Amino acid sequence: MGIIVMIIIGLIAGAIARLLVPGKEDMGWIATILLGIAGGYVGGTLGSLVFAPHEFDFRPPVEHSFIGAIIGAVIILVVYKFIRARV
């Protein structure tokens, strides 16, 4: 999978996660791409811990489930909002 595909999937997953989490976030499209890519890593890691084979995996997020990328991005956004509200 190429980097272009990773960027496109990151943009889509990040945008969907931003739509699912309530509230307005002032982030541009580059931050949304990074959110989706990081969400892919978080979702893929959580998925590999929950489902077999239980191994820690550092594959690019495009090889993980698209749903996992969205779930991971939502988790990152919720944690970010929680930390930002406390500061």
PDB file of N, CA, C and O in Angstrom:
ATOM      1  N   MET A   1       0.847  -1.175   0.000  1.00  0.00           N
ATOM      2  CA  MET A   1       0.000   0.000   0.000  1.00  0.00           C
ATOM      3  C   MET A   1       0.891   1.236   0.000  1.00  0.00           C
ATOM      4  O   MET A   1       1.887   1.308   0.719  1.00  0.00           O
ATOM      5  N   GLY A   2       0.517   2.177  -0.802  1.00  0.00           N
ATOM      6  CA  GLY A   2       1.326   3.364  -0.924  1.00  0.00           C
ATOM      7  C   GLY A   2       0.978   4.418   0.112  1.00  0.00           C
ATOM      8  O   GLY A   2      -0.032   4.342   0.811  1.00  0.00           O
ATOM      9  N   ILE A   3       1.841   5.381   0.176  1.00  0.00           N
ATOM     10  CA  ILE A   3       1.631   6.469   1.142  1.00  0.00           C
ATOM     11  C   ILE A   3       0.410   7.306   0.775  1.00  0.00           C
ATOM     12  O   ILE A   3      -0.258   7.857   1.649  1.00  0.00           O
ATOM     13  N   ILE A   4       0.123   7.399  -0.520  1.00  0.00           N
ATOM     14  CA  ILE A   4      -1.057   8.153  -0.948  1.00  0.00           C
ATOM     15  C   ILE A   4      -2.332   7.496  -0.426  1.00  0.00           C
ATOM     16  O   ILE A   4      -3.243   8.187   0.032  1.00  0.00           O
ATOM     17  N   VAL A   5      -2.402   6.166  -0.492  1.00  0.00           N
ATOM     18  CA  VAL A   5      -3.567   5.440   0.012  1.00  0.00           C
ATOM     19  C   VAL A   5      -3.684   5.637   1.521  1.00  0.00           C
ATOM     20  O   VAL A   5      -4.785   5.822   2.039  1.00  0.00           O
ATOM     21  N   MET A   6      -2.551   5.598   2.229  1.00  0.00           N
ATOM     22  CA  MET A   6      -2.556   5.810   3.673  1.00  0.00           C
ATOM     23  C   MET A   6      -3.066   7.211   4.011  1.00  0.00           C
ATOM     24  O   MET A   6      -3.812   7.380   4.976  1.00  0.00           O
ATOM     25  N   ILE A   7      -2.680   8.196   3.242  1.00  0.00           N
ATOM     26  CA  ILE A   7      -3.132   9.572   3.471  1.00  0.00           C
ATOM     27  C   ILE A   7      -4.634   9.692   3.204  1.00  0.00           C
ATOM     28  O   ILE A   7      -5.348  10.332   3.975  1.00  0.00           O
ATOM     29  N   ILE A   8      -5.111   9.089   2.132  1.00  0.00           N
ATOM     30  CA  ILE A   8      -6.536   9.174   1.795  1.00  0.00           C
ATOM     31  C   ILE A   8      -7.384   8.467   2.856  1.00  0.00           C
ATOM     32  O   ILE A   8      -8.402   9.002   3.295  1.00  0.00           O
ATOM     33  N   ILE A   9      -6.969   7.277   3.263  1.00  0.00           N
ATOM     34  CA  ILE A   9      -7.718   6.554   4.294  1.00  0.00           C
ATOM     35  C   ILE A   9      -7.634   7.301   5.623  1.00  0.00           C
ATOM     36  O   ILE A   9      -8.613   7.340   6.368  1.00  0.00           O
ATOM     37  N   GLY A  10      -6.487   7.890   5.930  1.00  0.00           N
ATOM     38  CA  GLY A  10      -6.362   8.690   7.145  1.00  0.00           C
ATOM     39  C   GLY A  10      -7.277   9.898   7.137  1.00  0.00           C
ATOM     40  O   GLY A  10      -7.862  10.241   8.165  1.00  0.00           O
ATOM     41  N   LEU A  11      -7.408  10.548   5.987  1.00  0.00           N
ATOM     42  CA  LEU A  11      -8.300  11.701   5.866  1.00  0.00           C
ATOM     43  C   LEU A  11      -9.756  11.288   6.068  1.00  0.00           C
ATOM     44  O   LEU A  11     -10.503  11.957   6.782  1.00  0.00           O
ATOM     45  N   ILE A  12     -10.151  10.195   5.443  1.00  0.00           N
ATOM     46  CA  ILE A  12     -11.538   9.744   5.562  1.00  0.00           C
ATOM     47  C   ILE A  12     -11.840   9.290   6.991  1.00  0.00           C
ATOM     48  O   ILE A  12     -12.871   9.661   7.552  1.00  0.00           O
ATOM     49  N   ALA A  13     -10.950   8.493   7.580  1.00  0.00           N
ATOM     50  CA  ALA A  13     -11.169   8.005   8.950  1.00  0.00           C
ATOM     51  C   ALA A  13     -11.168   9.167   9.944  1.00  0.00           C
ATOM     52  O   ALA A  13     -11.996   9.197  10.855  1.00  0.00           O
ATOM     53  N   GLY A  14     -10.261  10.114   9.784  1.00  0.00           N
ATOM     54  CA  GLY A  14     -10.224  11.275  10.672  1.00  0.00           C
ATOM     55  C   GLY A  14     -11.461  12.145  10.543  1.00  0.00           C
ATOM     56  O   GLY A  14     -11.970  12.657  11.540  1.00  0.00           O
ATOM     57  N   ALA A  15     -11.949  12.316   9.319  1.00  0.00           N
ATOM     58  CA  ALA A  15     -13.150  13.125   9.109  1.00  0.00           C
ATOM     59  C   ALA A  15     -14.380  12.461   9.714  1.00  0.00           C
ATOM     60  O   ALA A  15     -15.218  13.136  10.312  1.00  0.00           O
ATOM     61  N   ILE A  16     -14.495  11.151   9.566  1.00  0.00           N
ATOM     62  CA  ILE A  16     -15.628  10.443  10.160  1.00  0.00           C
ATOM     63  C   ILE A  16     -15.555  10.507  11.679  1.00  0.00           C
ATOM     64  O   ILE A  16     -16.578  10.682  12.341  1.00  0.00           O
ATOM     65  N   ALA A  17     -14.358  10.366  12.237  1.00  0.00           N
ATOM     66  CA  ALA A  17     -14.203  10.450  13.691  1.00  0.00           C
ATOM     67  C   ALA A  17     -14.578  11.835  14.201  1.00  0.00           C
ATOM     68  O   ALA A  17     -15.195  11.960  15.259  1.00  0.00           O
ATOM     69  N   ARG A  18     -14.213  12.869  13.464  1.00  0.00           N
ATOM     70  CA  ARG A  18     -14.577  14.233  13.869  1.00  0.00           C
ATOM     71  C   ARG A  18     -16.085  14.437  13.806  1.00  0.00           C
ATOM     72  O   ARG A  18     -16.632  15.204  14.597  1.00  0.00           O
ATOM     73  N   LEU A  19     -16.764  13.770  12.887  1.00  0.00           N
ATOM     74  CA  LEU A  19     -18.220  13.866  12.817  1.00  0.00           C
ATOM     75  C   LEU A  19     -18.892  13.111  13.962  1.00  0.00           C
ATOM     76  O   LEU A  19     -19.952  13.522  14.435  1.00  0.00           O
ATOM     77  N   LEU A  20     -18.285  12.011  14.412  1.00  0.00           N
ATOM     78  CA  LEU A  20     -18.879  11.194  15.462  1.00  0.00           C
ATOM     79  C   LEU A  20     -18.707  11.780  16.864  1.00  0.00           C
ATOM     80  O   LEU A  20     -19.564  11.587  17.727  1.00  0.00           O
ATOM     81  N   VAL A  21     -17.606  12.495  17.092  1.00  0.00           N
ATOM     82  CA  VAL A  21     -17.351  13.069  18.420  1.00  0.00           C
ATOM     83  C   VAL A  21     -18.022  14.437  18.480  1.00  0.00           C
ATOM     84  O   VAL A  21     -17.766  15.293  17.634  1.00  0.00           O
ATOM     85  N   PRO A  22     -18.887  14.648  19.485  1.00  0.00           N
ATOM     86  CA  PRO A  22     -19.589  15.937  19.562  1.00  0.00           C
ATOM     87  C   PRO A  22     -18.647  17.089  19.887  1.00  0.00           C
ATOM     88  O   PRO A  22     -17.610  16.903  20.523  1.00  0.00           O
ATOM     89  N   GLY A  23     -19.024  18.268  19.443  1.00  0.00           N
ATOM     90  CA  GLY A  23     -18.209  19.458  19.680  1.00  0.00           C
ATOM     91  C   GLY A  23     -17.439  19.844  18.438  1.00  0.00           C
ATOM     92  O   GLY A  23     -17.273  19.047  17.515  1.00  0.00           O
ATOM     93  N   LYS A  24     -16.970  21.081  18.429  1.00  0.00           N
ATOM     94  CA  LYS A  24     -16.236  21.595  17.272  1.00  0.00           C
ATOM     95  C   LYS A  24     -14.748  21.545  17.563  1.00  0.00           C
ATOM     96  O   LYS A  24     -14.301  21.963  18.631  1.00  0.00           O
ATOM     97  N   GLU A  25     -13.999  21.043  16.629  1.00  0.00           N
ATOM     98  CA  GLU A  25     -12.553  21.011  16.720  1.00  0.00           C
ATOM     99  C   GLU A  25     -11.968  21.914  15.647  1.00  0.00           C
ATOM    100  O   GLU A  25     -12.325  21.805  14.474  1.00  0.00           O
ATOM    101  N   ASP A  26     -11.088  22.787  16.041  1.00  0.00           N
ATOM    102  CA  ASP A  26     -10.413  23.666  15.091  1.00  0.00           C
ATOM    103  C   ASP A  26      -9.152  22.984  14.583  1.00  0.00           C
ATOM    104  O   ASP A  26      -8.043  23.289  15.023  1.00  0.00           O
ATOM    105  N   MET A  27      -9.335  22.068  13.661  1.00  0.00           N
ATOM    106  CA  MET A  27      -8.174  21.414  13.062  1.00  0.00           C
ATOM    107  C   MET A  27      -8.359  21.383  11.559  1.00  0.00           C
ATOM    108  O   MET A  27      -9.464  21.197  11.049  1.00  0.00           O
ATOM    109  N   GLY A  28      -7.276  21.566  10.881  1.00  0.00           N
ATOM    110  CA  GLY A  28      -7.303  21.576   9.427  1.00  0.00           C
ATOM    111  C   GLY A  28      -7.262  20.181   8.850  1.00  0.00           C
ATOM    112  O   GLY A  28      -7.338  19.190   9.576  1.00  0.00           O
ATOM    113  N   TRP A  29      -7.142  20.115   7.554  1.00  0.00           N
ATOM    114  CA  TRP A  29      -7.175  18.813   6.898  1.00  0.00           C
ATOM    115  C   TRP A  29      -5.909  18.009   7.139  1.00  0.00           C
ATOM    116  O   TRP A  29      -5.959  16.779   7.126  1.00  0.00           O
ATOM    117  N   ILE A  30      -4.765  18.671   7.362  1.00  0.00           N
ATOM    118  CA  ILE A  30      -3.527  17.938   7.662  1.00  0.00           C
ATOM    119  C   ILE A  30      -3.629  17.288   9.036  1.00  0.00           C
ATOM    120  O   ILE A  30      -3.231  16.136   9.209  1.00  0.00           O
ATOM    121  N   ALA A  31      -4.158  18.020  10.014  1.00  0.00           N
ATOM    122  CA  ALA A  31      -4.357  17.448  11.347  1.00  0.00           C
ATOM    123  C   ALA A  31      -5.383  16.325  11.302  1.00  0.00           C
ATOM    124  O   ALA A  31      -5.268  15.353  12.048  1.00  0.00           O
ATOM    125  N   THR A  32      -6.375  16.445  10.445  1.00  0.00           N
ATOM    126  CA  THR A  32      -7.375  15.385  10.294  1.00  0.00           C
ATOM    127  C   THR A  32      -6.747  14.128   9.700  1.00  0.00           C
ATOM    128  O   THR A  32      -7.074  13.016  10.116  1.00  0.00           O
ATOM    129  N   ILE A  33      -5.855  14.294   8.737  1.00  0.00           N
ATOM    130  CA  ILE A  33      -5.129  13.153   8.163  1.00  0.00           C
ATOM    131  C   ILE A  33      -4.284  12.480   9.233  1.00  0.00           C
ATOM    132  O   ILE A  33      -4.296  11.256   9.362  1.00  0.00           O
ATOM    133  N   LEU A  34      -3.550  13.282  10.003  1.00  0.00           N
ATOM    134  CA  LEU A  34      -2.708  12.721  11.063  1.00  0.00           C
ATOM    135  C   LEU A  34      -3.551  12.019  12.120  1.00  0.00           C
ATOM    136  O   LEU A  34      -3.145  10.989  12.656  1.00  0.00           O
ATOM    137  N   LEU A  35      -4.714  12.570  12.419  1.00  0.00           N
ATOM    138  CA  LEU A  35      -5.632  11.935  13.361  1.00  0.00           C
ATOM    139  C   LEU A  35      -6.068  10.570  12.841  1.00  0.00           C
ATOM    140  O   LEU A  35      -6.074   9.597  13.594  1.00  0.00           O
ATOM    141  N   GLY A  36      -6.427  10.487  11.582  1.00  0.00           N
ATOM    142  CA  GLY A  36      -6.839   9.212  10.993  1.00  0.00           C
ATOM    143  C   GLY A  36      -5.719   8.191  10.942  1.00  0.00           C
ATOM    144  O   GLY A  36      -5.955   7.009  11.194  1.00  0.00           O
ATOM    145  N   ILE A  37      -4.508   8.617  10.622  1.00  0.00           N
ATOM    146  CA  ILE A  37      -3.366   7.705  10.579  1.00  0.00           C
ATOM    147  C   ILE A  37      -3.044   7.200  11.979  1.00  0.00           C
ATOM    148  O   ILE A  37      -2.834   6.002  12.173  1.00  0.00           O
ATOM    149  N   ALA A  38      -3.004   8.109  12.962  1.00  0.00           N
ATOM    150  CA  ALA A  38      -2.763   7.698  14.350  1.00  0.00           C
ATOM    151  C   ALA A  38      -3.893   6.800  14.846  1.00  0.00           C
ATOM    152  O   ALA A  38      -3.652   5.848  15.588  1.00  0.00           O
ATOM    153  N   GLY A  39      -5.118   7.100  14.438  1.00  0.00           N
ATOM    154  CA  GLY A  39      -6.249   6.254  14.797  1.00  0.00           C
ATOM    155  C   GLY A  39      -6.118   4.852  14.227  1.00  0.00           C
ATOM    156  O   GLY A  39      -6.548   3.884  14.855  1.00  0.00           O
ATOM    157  N   GLY A  40      -5.534   4.734  13.059  1.00  0.00           N
ATOM    158  CA  GLY A  40      -5.287   3.418  12.477  1.00  0.00           C
ATOM    159  C   GLY A  40      -4.321   2.606  13.312  1.00  0.00           C
ATOM    160  O   GLY A  40      -4.511   1.404  13.496  1.00  0.00           O
ATOM    161  N   TYR A  41      -3.283   3.257  13.818  1.00  0.00           N
ATOM    162  CA  TYR A  41      -2.341   2.559  14.677  1.00  0.00           C
ATOM    163  C   TYR A  41      -2.985   2.164  15.998  1.00  0.00           C
ATOM    164  O   TYR A  41      -2.803   1.040  16.465  1.00  0.00           O
ATOM    165  N   VAL A  42      -3.737   3.082  16.604  1.00  0.00           N
ATOM    166  CA  VAL A  42      -4.401   2.783  17.875  1.00  0.00           C
ATOM    167  C   VAL A  42      -5.432   1.675  17.684  1.00  0.00           C
ATOM    168  O   VAL A  42      -5.455   0.710  18.448  1.00  0.00           O
ATOM    169  N   GLY A  43      -6.283   1.808  16.673  1.00  0.00           N
ATOM    170  CA  GLY A  43      -7.303   0.794  16.412  1.00  0.00           C
ATOM    171  C   GLY A  43      -6.697  -0.549  16.045  1.00  0.00           C
ATOM    172  O   GLY A  43      -7.202  -1.592  16.462  1.00  0.00           O
ATOM    173  N   GLY A  44      -5.633  -0.536  15.281  1.00  0.00           N
ATOM    174  CA  GLY A  44      -4.971  -1.792  14.912  1.00  0.00           C
ATOM    175  C   GLY A  44      -4.309  -2.465  16.092  1.00  0.00           C
ATOM    176  O   GLY A  44      -4.355  -3.689  16.220  1.00  0.00           O
ATOM    177  N   THR A  45      -3.691  -1.671  16.960  1.00  0.00           N
ATOM    178  CA  THR A  45      -3.064  -2.233  18.151  1.00  0.00           C
ATOM    179  C   THR A  45      -4.115  -2.810  19.090  1.00  0.00           C
ATOM    180  O   THR A  45      -3.947  -3.913  19.611  1.00  0.00           O
ATOM    181  N   LEU A  46      -5.205  -2.066  19.309  1.00  0.00           N
ATOM    182  CA  LEU A  46      -6.276  -2.586  20.161  1.00  0.00           C
ATOM    183  C   LEU A  46      -6.907  -3.833  19.549  1.00  0.00           C
ATOM    184  O   LEU A  46      -7.233  -4.780  20.266  1.00  0.00           O
ATOM    185  N   GLY A  47      -7.080  -3.839  18.244  1.00  0.00           N
ATOM    186  CA  GLY A  47      -7.640  -5.006  17.573  1.00  0.00           C
ATOM    187  C   GLY A  47      -6.745  -6.226  17.684  1.00  0.00           C
ATOM    188  O   GLY A  47      -7.238  -7.340  17.860  1.00  0.00           O
ATOM    189  N   SER A  48      -5.431  -6.031  17.584  1.00  0.00           N
ATOM    190  CA  SER A  48      -4.521  -7.166  17.695  1.00  0.00           C
ATOM    191  C   SER A  48      -4.422  -7.664  19.133  1.00  0.00           C
ATOM    192  O   SER A  48      -4.091  -8.827  19.363  1.00  0.00           O
ATOM    193  N   LEU A  49      -4.709  -6.789  20.111  1.00  0.00           N
ATOM    194  CA  LEU A  49      -4.711  -7.237  21.497  1.00  0.00           C
ATOM    195  C   LEU A  49      -5.991  -7.990  21.847  1.00  0.00           C
ATOM    196  O   LEU A  49      -5.970  -8.905  22.669  1.00  0.00           O
ATOM    197  N   VAL A  50      -7.099  -7.610  21.229  1.00  0.00           N
ATOM    198  CA  VAL A  50      -8.385  -8.233  21.541  1.00  0.00           C
ATOM    199  C   VAL A  50      -8.581  -9.520  20.744  1.00  0.00           C
ATOM    200  O   VAL A  50      -9.048 -10.521  21.287  1.00  0.00           O
ATOM    201  N   PHE A  51      -8.231  -9.498  19.473  1.00  0.00           N
ATOM    202  CA  PHE A  51      -8.454 -10.649  18.605  1.00  0.00           C
ATOM    203  C   PHE A  51      -7.148 -11.375  18.354  1.00  0.00           C
ATOM    204  O   PHE A  51      -6.070 -10.793  18.482  1.00  0.00           O
ATOM    205  N   ALA A  52      -7.245 -12.663  17.993  1.00  0.00           N
ATOM    206  CA  ALA A  52      -6.069 -13.480  17.713  1.00  0.00           C
ATOM    207  C   ALA A  52      -5.408 -13.014  16.431  1.00  0.00           C
ATOM    208  O   ALA A  52      -6.110 -12.415  15.616  1.00  0.00           O
ATOM    209  N   PRO A  53      -4.165 -13.223  16.182  1.00  0.00           N
ATOM    210  CA  PRO A  53      -3.142 -13.749  17.079  1.00  0.00           C
ATOM    211  C   PRO A  53      -2.622 -12.625  17.974  1.00  0.00           C
ATOM    212  O   PRO A  53      -2.250 -11.569  17.463  1.00  0.00           O
ATOM    213  N   HIS A  54      -2.586 -12.810  19.220  1.00  0.00           N
ATOM    214  CA  HIS A  54      -2.237 -11.773  20.178  1.00  0.00           C
ATOM    215  C   HIS A  54      -0.761 -11.396  20.057  1.00  0.00           C
ATOM    216  O   HIS A  54       0.090 -11.904  20.788  1.00  0.00           O
ATOM    217  N   GLU A  55      -0.485 -10.514  19.138  1.00  0.00           N
ATOM    218  CA  GLU A  55       0.883 -10.041  18.957  1.00  0.00           C
ATOM    219  C   GLU A  55       0.852  -8.540  18.699  1.00  0.00           C
ATOM    220  O   GLU A  55      -0.101  -8.016  18.121  1.00  0.00           O
ATOM    221  N   PHE A  56       1.891  -7.868  19.129  1.00  0.00           N
ATOM    222  CA  PHE A  56       2.000  -6.424  18.931  1.00  0.00           C
ATOM    223  C   PHE A  56       2.475  -6.178  17.524  1.00  0.00           C
ATOM    224  O   PHE A  56       3.484  -6.747  17.106  1.00  0.00           O
ATOM    225  N   ASP A  57       1.771  -5.338  16.776  1.00  0.00           N
ATOM    226  CA  ASP A  57       2.002  -5.206  15.350  1.00  0.00           C
ATOM    227  C   ASP A  57       2.227  -3.751  14.976  1.00  0.00           C
ATOM    228  O   ASP A  57       1.485  -2.872  15.413  1.00  0.00           O
ATOM    229  N   PHE A  58       3.252  -3.495  14.167  1.00  0.00           N
ATOM    230  CA  PHE A  58       3.560  -2.134  13.740  1.00  0.00           C
ATOM    231  C   PHE A  58       3.344  -1.940  12.248  1.00  0.00           C
ATOM    232  O   PHE A  58       4.047  -1.145  11.624  1.00  0.00           O
ATOM    233  N   ARG A  59       2.386  -2.652  11.664  1.00  0.00           N
ATOM    234  CA  ARG A  59       2.102  -2.472  10.241  1.00  0.00           C
ATOM    235  C   ARG A  59       1.453  -1.117  10.011  1.00  0.00           C
ATOM    236  O   ARG A  59       0.871  -0.547  10.933  1.00  0.00           O
ATOM    237  N   PRO A  60       1.546  -0.592   8.789  1.00  0.00           N
ATOM    238  CA  PRO A  60       0.862   0.670   8.491  1.00  0.00           C
ATOM    239  C   PRO A  60      -0.642   0.531   8.669  1.00  0.00           C
ATOM    240  O   PRO A  60      -1.183  -0.564   8.515  1.00  0.00           O
ATOM    241  N   PRO A  61      -1.331   1.634   8.993  1.00  0.00           N
ATOM    242  CA  PRO A  61      -2.761   1.538   9.289  1.00  0.00           C
ATOM    243  C   PRO A  61      -3.631   1.130   8.116  1.00  0.00           C
ATOM    244  O   PRO A  61      -4.771   0.717   8.326  1.00  0.00           O
ATOM    245  N   VAL A  62      -3.138   1.230   6.883  1.00  0.00           N
ATOM    246  CA  VAL A  62      -3.976   0.845   5.747  1.00  0.00           C
ATOM    247  C   VAL A  62      -4.195  -0.655   5.700  1.00  0.00           C
ATOM    248  O   VAL A  62      -5.133  -1.110   5.046  1.00  0.00           O
ATOM    249  N   GLU A  63      -3.368  -1.433   6.367  1.00  0.00           N
ATOM    250  CA  GLU A  63      -3.547  -2.875   6.379  1.00  0.00           C
ATOM    251  C   GLU A  63      -4.481  -3.315   7.494  1.00  0.00           C
ATOM    252  O   GLU A  63      -4.869  -4.482   7.549  1.00  0.00           O
ATOM    253  N   HIS A  64      -4.842  -2.416   8.369  1.00  0.00           N
ATOM    254  CA  HIS A  64      -5.781  -2.725   9.441  1.00  0.00           C
ATOM    255  C   HIS A  64      -7.183  -2.367   8.979  1.00  0.00           C
ATOM    256  O   HIS A  64      -7.380  -1.765   7.923  1.00  0.00           O
ATOM    257  N   SER A  65      -8.116  -2.741   9.771  1.00  0.00           N
ATOM    258  CA  SER A  65      -9.515  -2.489   9.442  1.00  0.00           C
ATOM    259  C   SER A  65      -9.805  -0.991   9.407  1.00  0.00           C
ATOM    260  O   SER A  65      -9.303  -0.228  10.233  1.00  0.00           O
ATOM    261  N   PHE A  66     -10.612  -0.591   8.454  1.00  0.00           N
ATOM    262  CA  PHE A  66     -11.007   0.813   8.350  1.00  0.00           C
ATOM    263  C   PHE A  66     -11.843   1.214   9.556  1.00  0.00           C
ATOM    264  O   PHE A  66     -11.737   2.337  10.048  1.00  0.00           O
ATOM    265  N   ILE A  67     -12.673   0.291  10.029  1.00  0.00           N
ATOM    266  CA  ILE A  67     -13.480   0.547  11.223  1.00  0.00           C
ATOM    267  C   ILE A  67     -12.565   0.738  12.428  1.00  0.00           C
ATOM    268  O   ILE A  67     -12.819   1.597  13.272  1.00  0.00           O
ATOM    269  N   GLY A  68     -11.511  -0.054  12.510  1.00  0.00           N
ATOM    270  CA  GLY A  68     -10.544   0.093  13.607  1.00  0.00           C
ATOM    271  C   GLY A  68      -9.871   1.454  13.581  1.00  0.00           C
ATOM    272  O   GLY A  68      -9.597   2.031  14.634  1.00  0.00           O
ATOM    273  N   ALA A  69      -9.600   1.976  12.383  1.00  0.00           N
ATOM    274  CA  ALA A  69      -9.000   3.310  12.266  1.00  0.00           C
ATOM    275  C   ALA A  69      -9.959   4.382  12.770  1.00  0.00           C
ATOM    276  O   ALA A  69      -9.537   5.336  13.425  1.00  0.00           O
ATOM    277  N   ILE A  70     -11.227   4.232  12.473  1.00  0.00           N
ATOM    278  CA  ILE A  70     -12.220   5.195  12.949  1.00  0.00           C
ATOM    279  C   ILE A  70     -12.351   5.115  14.464  1.00  0.00           C
ATOM    280  O   ILE A  70     -12.388   6.143  15.140  1.00  0.00           O
ATOM    281  N   ILE A  71     -12.421   3.897  15.001  1.00  0.00           N
ATOM    282  CA  ILE A  71     -12.526   3.723  16.454  1.00  0.00           C
ATOM    283  C   ILE A  71     -11.302   4.296  17.152  1.00  0.00           C
ATOM    284  O   ILE A  71     -11.430   4.966  18.176  1.00  0.00           O
ATOM    285  N   GLY A  72     -10.123   4.039  16.611  1.00  0.00           N
ATOM    286  CA  GLY A  72      -8.903   4.586  17.197  1.00  0.00           C
ATOM    287  C   GLY A  72      -8.874   6.106  17.151  1.00  0.00           C
ATOM    288  O   GLY A  72      -8.440   6.744  18.110  1.00  0.00           O
ATOM    289  N   ALA A  73      -9.328   6.692  16.055  1.00  0.00           N
ATOM    290  CA  ALA A  73      -9.361   8.151  15.942  1.00  0.00           C
ATOM    291  C   ALA A  73     -10.372   8.756  16.915  1.00  0.00           C
ATOM    292  O   ALA A  73     -10.131   9.824  17.477  1.00  0.00           O
ATOM    293  N   VAL A  74     -11.499   8.076  17.114  1.00  0.00           N
ATOM    294  CA  VAL A  74     -12.485   8.552  18.095  1.00  0.00           C
ATOM    295  C   VAL A  74     -11.885   8.510  19.494  1.00  0.00           C
ATOM    296  O   VAL A  74     -12.062   9.448  20.272  1.00  0.00           O
ATOM    297  N   ILE A  75     -11.178   7.437  19.821  1.00  0.00           N
ATOM    298  CA  ILE A  75     -10.525   7.333  21.133  1.00  0.00           C
ATOM    299  C   ILE A  75      -9.528   8.464  21.324  1.00  0.00           C
ATOM    300  O   ILE A  75      -9.486   9.079  22.390  1.00  0.00           O
ATOM    301  N   ILE A  76      -8.732   8.742  20.311  1.00  0.00           N
ATOM    302  CA  ILE A  76      -7.752   9.824  20.409  1.00  0.00           C
ATOM    303  C   ILE A  76      -8.442  11.165  20.606  1.00  0.00           C
ATOM    304  O   ILE A  76      -8.001  11.967  21.431  1.00  0.00           O
ATOM    305  N   LEU A  77      -9.516  11.426  19.867  1.00  0.00           N
ATOM    306  CA  LEU A  77     -10.247  12.693  20.009  1.00  0.00           C
ATOM    307  C   LEU A  77     -10.869  12.841  21.392  1.00  0.00           C
ATOM    308  O   LEU A  77     -10.823  13.922  21.978  1.00  0.00           O
ATOM    309  N   VAL A  78     -11.450  11.765  21.920  1.00  0.00           N
ATOM    310  CA  VAL A  78     -12.067  11.831  23.245  1.00  0.00           C
ATOM    311  C   VAL A  78     -11.005  12.094  24.313  1.00  0.00           C
ATOM    312  O   VAL A  78     -11.221  12.908  25.211  1.00  0.00           O
ATOM    313  N   VAL A  79      -9.880  11.424  24.225  1.00  0.00           N
ATOM    314  CA  VAL A  79      -8.789  11.652  25.189  1.00  0.00           C
ATOM    315  C   VAL A  79      -8.259  13.069  25.051  1.00  0.00           C
ATOM    316  O   VAL A  79      -7.986  13.722  26.059  1.00  0.00           O
ATOM    317  N   TYR A  80      -8.107  13.560  23.829  1.00  0.00           N
ATOM    318  CA  TYR A  80      -7.630  14.917  23.599  1.00  0.00           C
ATOM    319  C   TYR A  80      -8.584  15.955  24.209  1.00  0.00           C
ATOM    320  O   TYR A  80      -8.150  16.910  24.854  1.00  0.00           O
ATOM    321  N   LYS A  81      -9.885  15.750  23.993  1.00  0.00           N
ATOM    322  CA  LYS A  81     -10.859  16.693  24.550  1.00  0.00           C
ATOM    323  C   LYS A  81     -10.865  16.639  26.071  1.00  0.00           C
ATOM    324  O   LYS A  81     -11.005  17.675  26.722  1.00  0.00           O
ATOM    325  N   PHE A  82     -10.716  15.447  26.650  1.00  0.00           N
ATOM    326  CA  PHE A  82     -10.681  15.311  28.089  1.00  0.00           C
ATOM    327  C   PHE A  82      -9.467  16.040  28.675  1.00  0.00           C
ATOM    328  O   PHE A  82      -9.593  16.757  29.667  1.00  0.00           O
ATOM    329  N   ILE A  83      -8.310  15.860  28.072  1.00  0.00           N
ATOM    330  CA  ILE A  83      -7.088  16.507  28.562  1.00  0.00           C
ATOM    331  C   ILE A  83      -7.186  18.019  28.364  1.00  0.00           C
ATOM    332  O   ILE A  83      -6.795  18.782  29.247  1.00  0.00           O
ATOM    333  N   ARG A  84      -7.696  18.454  27.229  1.00  0.00           N
ATOM    334  CA  ARG A  84      -7.819  19.890  26.971  1.00  0.00           C
ATOM    335  C   ARG A  84      -8.808  20.564  27.926  1.00  0.00           C
ATOM    336  O   ARG A  84      -8.608  21.718  28.306  1.00  0.00           O
ATOM    337  N   ALA A  85      -9.864  19.860  28.313  1.00  0.00           N
ATOM    338  CA  ALA A  85     -10.834  20.418  29.249  1.00  0.00           C
ATOM    339  C   ALA A  85     -10.265  20.519  30.656  1.00  0.00           C
ATOM    340  O   ALA A  85     -10.677  21.385  31.428  1.00  0.00           O
ATOM    341  N   ARG A  86      -9.331  19.650  30.998  1.00  0.00           N
ATOM    342  CA  ARG A  86      -8.753  19.662  32.335  1.00  0.00           C
ATOM    343  C   ARG A  86      -7.652  20.702  32.495  1.00  0.00           C
ATOM    344  O   ARG A  86      -7.338  21.098  33.617  1.00  0.00           O
ATOM    345  N   VAL A  87      -7.066  21.145  31.401  1.00  0.00           N
ATOM    346  CA  VAL A  87      -5.952  22.106  31.467  1.00  0.00           C
ATOM    347  C   VAL A  87      -6.428  23.511  31.465  1.00  0.00           C
ATOM    348  O   VAL A  87      -5.619  24.437  31.517  1.00  0.00           O
TER     349      VAL A  87
END
